[in-house]
Amino acid sequence: MAEPSKPRLPRKSAFSCEACRKRKVKCNGASPSCSRCAARSEQCVYSLAPTLSYTKQLEARVAQLEDALSKSREGEEVRKTRSPSSAESSSSGPRIKIDPDAEDLTRAFEGLNVENDGRVSFHGPTSLFQLPSGLVSGTTPTSHYTEELEGRKERLVNSAWRERAFEQMAAMPEPFQYLLDSHWCWIQPLWNFVYRPAFTRDMKINGAYYSDVLLNAILSHSVRWCKAEPQVGPLLDSYDGGAQFSHRALTGVFGSLKVGYAGIPSIQTLLLLSAQECGRGNRTQAWLYSGMAFRLLDDLGISIDSRKYSGSAHLSDEDIEIRNRLFWSCYFWDKVVSLYFGRAPTMQHSRVSPPRMILDDTAEIEIWTPHGVSFTDGAHYPPTQAHSTSCFMKMCGLAEILNQILIHIYDPIRQSTDSEFFDCVQEQAKNLNDWWDELPDYLKLAVVDLPPYSPPSHIVILNCLYHTINILLHRPILCSRELVKARPEAYDSNHLVQCMASATSILSLFDLYRRTFGDSHVVLSLAYSIYTAASIFLLEIQALKYAAPGTLDKLKFCIFALERVKVANPVITTALSLISLELQKLQINIHGLIPTPIPETKQEHPQHHQSPHQHPHHPQHSQSPSAGSNQSRHVSPGHRHHQSQASIATQVQNTDPENPPVMGAYNTFQHPGSGFDIPNMGEMPQLPPMHLLGGMPNAGMTMNDPGSYEITPEVYEAFSYAQPITTNMTPVFDQGWG
């Protein structure tokens, strides 16, 4: 008797894994694990062969992906053909520059090992984890190193384009996709914490460079800016407004540390948590999370150039690329978080550190679009090349200059001598000038020739950080009366020119940024630049004992800008408190810096006219009245008296000193140290096109000519008696470096 045939399965379940068949649910048939089994961490078993229709579907998708990859390569060739001068920034064209010192790899390091549980760790020759051995191993051959780099670069670029094509075909539910896209747009090009191709690939297969903890950290970090956007805000309600992401990231990373297994995703998670707590003003948590990340960096041997390992750990091209990127991301974050909180930087670059080099530069030629920004009147942001790779590399070079400034000028524990201090200013001023001269035109924003719309956010922040560091470099010597007396060569008005030019440039760049993108995507580093610029205008008032109208307008702009961005960066409340206390010490009518929309009867100063940066497609338009155009006021000496300062105040006097003018109608100032109470922020005040130093016509800098200052010796000497506001934004009772 013939054996009865087995009943045929319904067509809809002909190709499903065993688990999905038993549950009678739809299976996507993914390999090696379907989405449902992967989400449940269950073993995925396929007992049936795939159907013909499923096989054809896979073939069609592969053909579609190959076509997308081919078009991407064709677009790359077109860009190279159209702009041969920018070959250094193209994905396949930049010449790999080898540092001669880094190429001398005569010393190789032992101790980088892959342990039994799969983790990579580093232990030196004195540790308990390897037998005692000599410190130096044999000479590492370097003759073929350049050829190896070219091969690594080609493999990495091809892999990155392939993963980006797959990523575009994938789908992720909201609000996760929206928050992740926000991170790739506003955060990743600036800090480069996460290597995108490896992260998105391993997200699908649960690989080594992805973890749910890291994903939650990215989502939590993006919630800061996206929670107010109508597209995603309501979707966050089921996640406690996004608080669940932060909780999962925090508990997850400490869970991994508890069991003693922490890899690269753990470092990236800690960096994102540190950045998030930094913006909130939780300086202890931010400082500790960053320190843990730097310690893990050493534990995994990432702080040492992979070329100096003796080969005990076989690292792939992608492993080396990710480790190099992560080292410089940590290095950059170390300088910035040290600057925010007035602490000494931890990480230092040496001859054995990973090279400042990125081989996969596919992000350089990608098109950058401001995610989450909608423009009025149907306008669109024009197609703009991202230049993310070159921007990050230049940012790291700027961080190396900042590192020297923090160590030799602002570290009170180290106590540099006057000679070391002055030499550092001279040397780093040269390095900073060289850095600016070598900055490519596509990354350089000159205030005299700003574009009609803002370039990508990371490029604006790069320029603002340059001007911020320039102020931090020149401001101390500007205010060092004893040093000027001891070293006549320090008596140079260029220090004042640099501070004033950079402060005014920061305001112009920020004005361009917010007119294009609005206030909702201002990161803390950009807000810190505004805070630093405000310190120069406060310093001018303190030195000259006089609050010129243009200076008050600049301060007003700074206060409004900081008030509008403190929602996403609550730590800015501390900065506003420091500014308000400084204004009270200077006996400036604080309320006068907060204008109300009362029409002006007359305009006495020609510098108050329409801002030159009005753009037709901005999300926000600012046409506030030029309140304060007749609000000049003398400041009663609150600290020191000096004959030259008194003569300056007399020289610039425009009104009766016994009857200073009333500073207009005001909102209420809430409480000393609590910030400015602005119930209805309204629109931003306009920037005057000229800054008059103390109101003197011969000491003015126009926006079209930053080098037009003419400073008398009396003016420069007056600044040496002033004390600048603190460089950090810690509360008044814990000033850090001071």
C-alpha positions in Angstrom: 0.0 0.0 0.0 1.4 3.3 -1.0 2.4 5.7 1.8 -0.1 8.6 2.1 1.4 11.9 0.9 2.1 14.5 3.5 -0.4 17.4 3.5 1.0 20.5 1.6 1.5 23.6 3.7 -0.5 26.7 2.8 1.4 29.0 0.4 1.6 31.8 2.9 3.6 29.8 5.3 5.6 27.7 2.8 8.9 29.5 3.8 8.9 30.2 7.5 11.1 29.2 10.4 9.9 26.6 12.8 9.1 29.1 15.6 7.0 31.3 13.4 5.1 28.3 11.9 4.2 27.1 15.4 3.0 30.6 16.4 1.3 31.0 13.0 2.7 34.4 12.5 4.2 36.1 9.5 7.9 35.4 9.0 10.2 37.6 7.0 12.5 34.7 6.2 15.7 36.6 7.0 18.9 34.8 7.3 20.5 33.6 9.6 17.7 34.6 11.9 14.3 36.1 11.2 13.3 39.4 12.8 11.0 37.7 15.4 13.5 35.2 16.5 16.2 37.8 16.6 14.1 40.1 18.8 13.4 37.2 21.2 17.0 35.9 21.2 15.7 32.5 20.1 17.3 30.0 17.8 16.0 30.3 14.3 15.6 27.0 12.4 14.4 26.6 8.8 13.3 23.1 8.0 11.8 23.8 4.6 13.4 24.9 1.4 12.6 28.5 0.2 9.8 28.8 -2.3 10.5 29.8 -5.9 8.6 33.1 -5.4 10.8 33.9 -2.4 13.9 33.1 -4.3 12.8 35.5 -7.1 12.1 38.2 -4.6 15.6 37.9 -3.2 17.1 38.0 -6.7 15.1 41.2 -7.5 16.3 42.8 -4.3 19.9 41.9 -4.9 19.6 43.4 -8.4 18.1 46.6 -7.0 20.9 47.0 -4.4 23.5 46.4 -7.1 21.9 49.1 -9.2 21.9 51.5 -6.3 25.6 50.8 -5.6 26.4 51.3 -9.3 24.7 54.7 -9.3 26.5 55.7 -6.2 29.8 54.9 -7.8 28.8 56.8 -11.0 27.9 59.8 -8.9 31.2 59.7 -7.2 33.1 59.7 -10.5 31.0 62.6 -11.7 31.9 64.6 -8.6 35.6 63.9 -9.0 35.4 65.0 -12.6 33.6 68.2 -11.9 35.8 69.3 -9.0 39.4 68.0 -9.5 40.7 70.7 -7.1 38.9 69.0 -4.2 40.5 65.7 -4.8 41.7 65.6 -1.2 38.2 65.5 0.0 36.7 63.0 -2.4 35.9 59.5 -1.3 38.5 57.7 -3.5 40.9 60.5 -4.1 42.5 61.9 -1.0 46.2 61.2 -0.8 47.2 59.3 2.3 49.7 61.5 4.1 52.1 59.5 6.3 53.7 61.3 9.2 57.4 60.5 9.0 57.7 60.1 12.8 54.7 57.8 12.9 56.2 55.8 10.1 59.2 54.9 12.2 57.8 51.8 13.9 60.9 50.4 15.4 59.1 49.6 18.7 56.2 47.2 18.6 54.0 46.5 21.6 53.1 43.1 23.0 50.1 42.6 25.2 47.1 43.1 22.9 45.3 39.8 23.0 41.9 38.2 22.2 40.8 36.4 25.4 38.8 33.3 25.7 35.5 35.1 25.9 36.3 37.1 22.8 37.2 40.4 24.3 40.2 42.4 23.1 42.4 43.7 26.0 45.8 45.3 26.5 48.2 44.5 29.3 51.8 45.7 29.4 54.9 43.4 30.1 54.7 44.0 33.9 51.1 42.7 34.2 49.8 39.5 35.7 48.3 38.6 32.3 51.4 37.7 30.4 54.8 36.2 31.1 57.6 38.7 31.8 59.3 39.7 28.5 61.4 42.5 27.1 59.8 45.9 26.6 60.8 46.2 23.0 60.1 43.7 20.3 61.6 43.4 16.9 61.6 46.1 14.2 58.3 46.4 12.4 58.7 46.6 8.6 57.2 49.7 7.1 58.3 49.7 3.5 55.0 48.3 2.3 52.8 50.4 4.7 51.6 52.9 2.1 50.5 50.1 -0.2 48.7 48.5 2.6 46.9 51.7 3.4 45.7 52.1 -0.1 44.3 48.6 -0.1 42.6 49.1 3.3 41.1 52.3 2.1 39.6 50.7 -1.0 38.1 47.9 0.9 36.7 50.1 3.6 35.1 52.5 1.1 33.5 49.7 -0.9 32.2 48.1 2.2 30.8 51.5 3.5 29.0 52.2 0.2 27.5 48.7 0.2 26.2 49.1 3.8 24.8 52.6 3.1 22.9 51.1 0.1 21.5 48.3 2.4 20.6 50.9 5.0 18.5 52.9 2.6 16.5 49.8 1.7 15.9 48.9 5.4 12.9 50.2 7.4 12.7 51.0 11.1 9.6 51.9 13.0 9.1 55.4 14.3 10.1 57.2 16.4 13.3 55.2 16.3 14.1 56.0 12.7 13.5 59.7 13.2 15.7 59.9 16.3 18.4 58.0 14.6 18.4 60.1 11.5 18.6 63.2 13.7 21.8 61.8 15.3 23.4 61.1 11.9 22.6 64.6 10.8 23.5 66.9 13.8 25.8 64.9 16.1 27.7 62.3 14.1 29.6 64.6 11.7 30.7 66.7 14.6 31.8 64.1 17.2 32.1 60.9 15.1 31.4 58.7 18.1 29.8 55.9 16.1 31.0 54.4 12.9 27.8 54.3 10.9 28.4 51.5 8.4 29.4 49.0 11.1 26.6 50.1 13.4 23.8 49.8 10.9 25.1 46.4 9.6 25.5 44.9 13.0 22.1 46.2 14.0 20.6 43.6 11.6 22.8 40.7 12.7 23.5 41.7 16.3 27.2 42.0 15.6 30.0 43.3 17.8 29.7 47.0 16.9 26.0 47.2 17.8 24.2 46.9 21.1 20.7 47.7 22.3 22.3 49.8 25.0 24.1 52.0 22.4 21.0 52.4 20.3 19.1 53.6 23.4 21.9 56.1 24.2 21.6 57.5 20.6 17.9 57.7 20.9 18.0 59.4 24.3 20.6 61.9 23.1 18.4 62.9 20.1 15.3 63.3 22.2 16.8 66.5 23.6 16.2 68.3 20.2 13.4 66.2 18.7 10.8 66.0 21.5 9.3 69.4 20.6 9.0 68.5 16.9 5.4 67.6 15.9 6.5 64.7 13.7 7.9 62.7 16.7 6.8 64.4 19.9 3.5 62.6 20.3 5.2 59.2 19.5 7.4 59.7 22.6 4.5 59.7 25.0 4.5 55.9 25.2 8.2 56.1 26.2 7.7 58.6 29.0 8.7 61.4 26.7 11.9 59.6 25.8 13.0 59.1 29.4 12.9 55.3 28.9 15.7 55.4 26.4 18.0 57.1 28.9 17.1 54.7 31.6 17.7 51.6 29.4 21.0 53.0 28.2 22.2 53.7 31.8 21.1 50.4 33.3 22.4 48.5 30.3 25.9 50.0 30.3 26.3 49.5 34.0 25.1 45.9 33.5 27.8 45.3 31.0 30.4 46.8 33.3 29.1 44.7 36.2 29.8 41.4 34.4 33.2 42.8 33.4 32.6 42.7 29.6 32.7 46.1 28.0 33.6 46.6 24.3 33.6 49.5 21.9 29.8 50.0 22.1 30.1 50.5 25.8 32.7 53.3 25.2 30.4 55.0 22.7 27.5 54.7 25.1 29.4 56.4 27.9 30.5 59.2 25.6 26.9 59.8 24.6 25.7 59.7 28.2 28.5 62.1 29.1 27.4 64.5 26.4 23.7 64.2 27.5 24.5 64.9 31.2 26.8 67.7 30.2 24.0 69.5 28.4 21.7 69.0 31.5 24.3 70.5 33.7 25.0 67.3 35.7 28.7 67.9 35.7 29.6 65.1 38.1 27.9 62.4 36.0 29.2 63.9 32.7 32.8 64.0 34.1 32.6 60.4 35.5 31.0 58.9 32.3 33.7 60.5 30.1 36.4 59.3 32.5 35.1 55.7 32.3 35.1 55.9 28.6 38.7 57.0 28.5 39.7 54.2 30.9 38.0 51.6 28.7 39.8 53.0 25.8 43.1 52.2 27.5 41.8 48.8 28.6 41.1 47.8 25.0 44.4 49.1 23.8 42.8 51.7 21.5 45.1 54.4 22.8 48.0 52.8 21.0 48.5 52.8 17.3 47.4 49.4 15.9 50.6 49.3 13.7 52.7 49.0 16.8 51.1 45.7 17.9 53.1 42.6 17.4 50.3 40.8 15.7 48.9 38.9 18.7 45.5 40.2 17.9 44.5 40.0 14.3 42.5 43.2 13.7 40.6 43.6 10.4 40.6 46.8 8.3 37.3 47.8 9.9 38.6 47.1 13.4 41.6 49.4 12.9 39.4 52.1 11.3 36.9 52.1 14.2 39.6 52.1 16.8 41.4 55.1 15.2 38.2 57.0 14.9 37.2 56.3 18.5 40.5 57.5 19.9 40.2 60.9 18.2 36.6 61.2 19.2 37.5 60.6 22.8 40.5 63.0 22.4 38.2 65.8 21.1 35.5 65.2 23.7 38.1 65.2 26.5 39.2 68.7 25.6 35.7 70.0 25.2 34.3 68.6 28.5 37.5 69.8 30.3 36.8 73.3 28.9 33.1 73.2 29.9 33.9 72.3 33.6 37.3 73.9 34.1 39.2 70.7 34.6 42.6 69.5 33.3 42.4 67.3 30.2 43.1 63.6 30.6 44.1 62.2 27.2 47.3 63.2 25.6 48.6 62.5 22.1 52.0 60.8 21.8 54.2 59.0 19.2 52.4 55.7 19.9 48.9 57.1 19.6 46.7 56.2 16.7 47.3 58.4 13.6 45.0 61.3 12.9 43.7 59.7 9.8 40.4 58.4 8.4 40.5 56.0 5.5 36.8 55.6 4.9 35.9 59.1 3.8 32.6 58.2 2.1 30.8 60.7 4.5 32.8 63.5 2.8 30.8 63.5 -0.4 27.4 62.6 1.0 24.6 65.2 0.6 23.8 66.9 3.9 20.2 67.9 4.7 19.0 69.6 7.9 16.9 66.9 9.5 13.7 68.1 11.1 13.9 71.7 9.8 11.0 72.9 7.7 11.2 76.1 5.7 8.6 78.7 5.0 7.1 79.5 1.6 7.8 76.1 0.2 11.6 76.8 0.2 14.1 74.0 0.4 17.7 73.7 1.7 19.9 73.5 -1.4 21.9 70.3 -2.0 25.1 70.6 0.0 28.1 68.4 0.3 28.6 67.3 3.9 32.5 67.4 4.0 32.1 65.5 7.3 35.4 63.6 7.2 37.6 66.7 6.5 35.7 68.7 9.1 36.3 66.1 11.8 39.9 65.9 10.9 40.3 69.6 11.2 38.4 69.6 14.4 40.9 67.1 15.9 43.7 69.4 14.9 42.0 72.3 16.6 41.6 70.1 19.7 45.4 69.6 19.8 45.9 73.3 20.0 43.2 73.6 22.7 44.9 70.9 24.7 48.1 73.0 24.9 46.2 76.1 25.9 44.3 74.3 28.7 47.6 72.8 30.0 49.9 75.8 29.9 47.4 78.7 30.5 44.3 77.6 32.4 45.6 74.8 34.6 46.2 76.3 38.1 47.8 73.1 39.4 50.6 73.1 36.9 51.4 76.8 37.5 53.3 77.7 34.4 55.9 80.5 34.7 55.4 83.8 33.0 57.9 82.7 30.4 56.1 79.4 29.7 52.8 81.3 29.6 54.0 83.9 27.1 55.8 81.3 25.0 52.6 79.2 24.8 50.6 82.2 23.6 53.2 82.9 20.9 53.5 79.3 19.8 49.8 78.4 19.8 49.0 81.7 18.1 51.2 80.7 15.3 49.7 77.2 15.2 46.2 78.6 15.2 47.1 81.0 12.3 48.6 78.1 10.4 45.5 76.0 11.1 43.3 78.7 9.7 45.5 79.3 6.6 45.4 75.6 5.8 41.7 75.3 6.3 40.1 74.4 2.9 37.8 77.1 1.4 34.8 74.8 1.7 35.3 74.7 5.5 36.2 78.3 6.0 33.6 80.9 6.8 34.8 84.5 6.6 32.5 87.0 8.2 33.3 89.4 5.3 31.7 87.0 2.8 29.1 84.8 4.4 26.9 82.7 2.2 23.1 83.4 1.9 22.3 80.3 3.9 24.2 78.4 6.6 26.5 75.6 5.6 26.1 72.2 7.4 26.0 72.6 11.2 29.3 70.9 11.9 31.1 73.4 9.5 29.6 76.4 11.4 30.6 74.9 14.7 34.1 74.3 13.5 34.5 78.0 12.7 32.9 79.1 15.9 35.2 76.8 18.0 38.2 78.3 16.1 37.1 81.8 17.2 36.4 80.6 20.7 39.9 79.1 21.1 41.3 82.3 19.6 39.6 84.3 22.4 40.8 81.8 25.1 44.3 82.2 23.8 44.6 86.0 23.6 42.3 87.0 26.5 44.6 86.0 29.4 47.5 88.0 28.1 45.2 90.9 27.3 44.3 91.1 31.0 47.8 90.3 32.5 49.0 93.7 33.7 52.1 92.2 35.6 53.2 90.3 32.5 52.9 93.4 30.3 55.1 95.2 32.8 57.7 92.4 33.0 57.8 91.7 29.3 57.4 94.7 27.0 57.0 92.5 24.0 53.7 91.3 25.5 52.4 94.9 25.0 50.7 94.2 21.7 47.2 95.5 20.9 46.8 92.6 18.5 45.6 90.6 21.4 42.6 92.9 21.8 42.0 93.0 18.1 41.9 89.2 18.0 39.4 89.0 20.9 37.1 91.6 19.5 37.2 90.3 15.9 36.6 86.7 17.1 33.7 87.7 19.4 32.0 89.6 16.7 32.5 86.8 14.2 30.9 84.3 16.6 27.8 86.4 16.8 27.6 86.7 13.0 28.1 83.0 12.4 25.5 82.1 15.0 23.1 84.6 13.5 23.5 82.9 10.1 23.0 79.5 11.7 19.8 80.3 13.6 18.3 82.2 10.6 18.7 79.0 8.6 18.0 76.2 11.1 16.3 78.0 13.9 17.1 77.6 17.6 16.0 74.0 18.2 19.2 72.3 16.9 21.8 74.4 18.7 24.3 72.1 20.4 26.2 73.0 23.6 29.5 73.7 21.8 27.8 76.4 19.8 26.2 77.9 22.9 29.5 77.9 24.6 30.9 80.0 21.8 28.2 82.6 22.4 29.1 82.6 26.1 32.7 83.2 25.3 31.9 86.1 23.0 29.8 87.7 25.7 32.8 87.6 28.0 34.7 90.0 25.7 31.9 92.5 25.6 31.6 92.4 29.4 35.4 92.8 29.6 35.2 95.9 27.4 32.6 97.5 29.7 34.7 96.6 32.8 37.9 98.0 31.3 36.5 101.2 29.9 34.0 101.9 32.6 31.5 102.6 29.9 28.8 100.7 28.2 28.7 101.8 24.6 25.4 101.3 22.7 26.9 98.7 20.2 28.4 96.7 23.1 25.0 96.6 24.8 23.4 95.4 21.6 26.0 92.6 21.3 25.3 91.6 24.9 21.6 91.7 24.3 22.1 89.4 21.4 24.1 86.9 23.5 21.6 86.9 26.3 18.7 86.3 23.9 20.6 83.5 22.1 21.5 81.7 25.3 17.9 82.0 26.6 16.5 80.5 23.5 18.8 77.4 23.5 18.7 76.6 27.2 15.6 74.3 26.8 17.8 71.7 25.1 20.9 72.7 27.1 19.8 73.5 30.7 23.4 74.0 31.7 23.2 77.3 29.9 21.2 78.6 32.9 24.4 78.7 34.8 26.1 80.7 32.1 23.3 83.2 32.1 23.5 83.5 35.9 27.2 84.3 35.6 26.6 86.9 33.0 23.8 88.5 35.1 26.0 88.6 38.2 28.8 90.3 36.2 26.4 92.9 34.9 25.3 93.6 38.4 28.9 94.1 39.5 29.3 96.5 36.7 26.2 98.3 37.7 24.6 97.8 34.4 20.8 98.1 34.3 20.2 94.4 33.5 16.6 94.9 32.5 17.7 97.3 29.7 19.2 94.3 27.9 15.8 92.7 27.6 13.9 94.8 25.1 10.1 95.0 24.6 8.5 95.7 21.3 8.2 99.4 21.7 8.7 101.4 18.5 11.8 103.7 18.4 11.2 107.4 17.9 14.6 108.0 16.5 17.8 106.2 15.7 20.9 108.0 16.7 23.5 105.6 15.6 24.0 104.6 11.9 25.2 101.1 12.8 21.7 100.0 13.7 20.2 99.0 10.4 18.9 95.9 8.8 21.1 92.9 9.4 23.0 91.9 6.2 22.0 88.3 6.7 18.3 88.3 5.9 17.4 85.2 4.0 14.1 84.4 2.2 13.9 80.8 3.2 14.6 80.8 6.9 12.4 79.0 9.4 12.5 82.1 11.6 12.7 85.7 10.7 14.0 88.3 13.1 13.0 92.0 12.8 13.1 93.2 16.3 13.3 96.9 17.1 16.8 98.3 17.7 16.1 99.0 21.3 19.1 100.4 23.1 20.3 102.6 20.2 20.3 105.5 22.6 21.0 103.5 25.7 24.7 104.4 26.3 25.6 104.5 30.0 28.6 105.1 32.2 29.5 102.3 34.6 30.5 103.4 38.1 33.9 102.0 38.9 33.3 98.8 40.8 36.7 97.4 41.2 39.8 99.5 40.5 40.5 103.2 39.7 43.1 104.2 37.2 43.8 107.6 35.7 43.9 106.3 32.1 40.5 104.6 32.6 39.0 107.8 33.9 40.4 109.7 30.9 38.9 107.1 28.5 35.5 107.4 30.2 35.7 111.1 29.8 36.8 110.8 26.2 33.8 108.7 25.2 31.2 110.5 27.3 28.1 111.4 25.3 25.7 112.3 28.1 25.7 113.9 31.5 27.4 111.5 33.9 25.2 112.6 36.8 22.0 111.8 34.8 22.5 108.7 32.8 19.7 108.0 30.3 16.9 105.7 31.1 17.4 102.3 29.5 13.9 101.9 28.0 11.0 99.7 29.0 11.9 96.4 30.6 10.6 93.0 31.6 11.2 92.0 35.1 14.5 90.4 36.3 13.7 87.4 38.3 16.4 86.9 40.9 20.2 87.3 41.1 21.9 84.2 39.9 18.7 82.6 38.4 19.0 83.9 34.8 16.9 86.3 32.8 13.2 86.2 33.2 11.9 86.5 29.6 8.3 85.3 29.6 7.8 86.0 25.9 11.2 85.7 24.1 9.8 87.2 20.9 12.3 87.7 18.1 16.0 88.0 18.2 17.6 91.5 18.2 19.5 92.4 15.1 23.2 92.6 15.0 24.7 96.0 14.2 27.2 95.9 11.3 29.9 97.7 13.3 31.3 97.4 16.7 32.7 100.6 18.2 35.2 99.9 21.0 33.9 102.1 23.8 31.9 104.2 21.3 35.1 105.8 19.8 35.0 106.3 16.0 38.7 105.5 15.7 38.4 102.2 17.5 35.8 100.5 15.4 35.7 97.2 13.6 33.2 96.9 10.7 31.9 93.5 9.6 33.5 94.0 6.2 37.0 94.7 7.7 37.8 92.8 10.9 41.3 94.2 11.0 40.2 97.9 11.1 40.7 98.5 14.8 42.8 101.5 15.8 43.5 101.2 19.5 45.3 103.8 21.5 47.8 102.8 24.2 45.5 104.1 26.9 42.7 101.8 25.8 44.9 98.7 25.6 46.4 99.5 29.1 42.8 99.8 30.5 42.1 96.2 29.6 45.1 94.9 31.6 43.3 96.0 34.8 40.1 94.0 33.9 39.3 90.5 35.0 37.4 88.3 32.5 34.5 86.1 33.4 35.2 82.4 34.1 36.0 80.2 31.2 33.7 77.4 32.4 30.0 77.2 33.2 30.1 75.7 36.6 27.9 77.3 39.3 29.1 80.3 41.2 29.8 78.3 44.4 32.0 75.9 42.4 34.0 77.9 39.9 36.5 75.2 39.0 39.5 77.0 37.4 38.0 80.5 37.8 
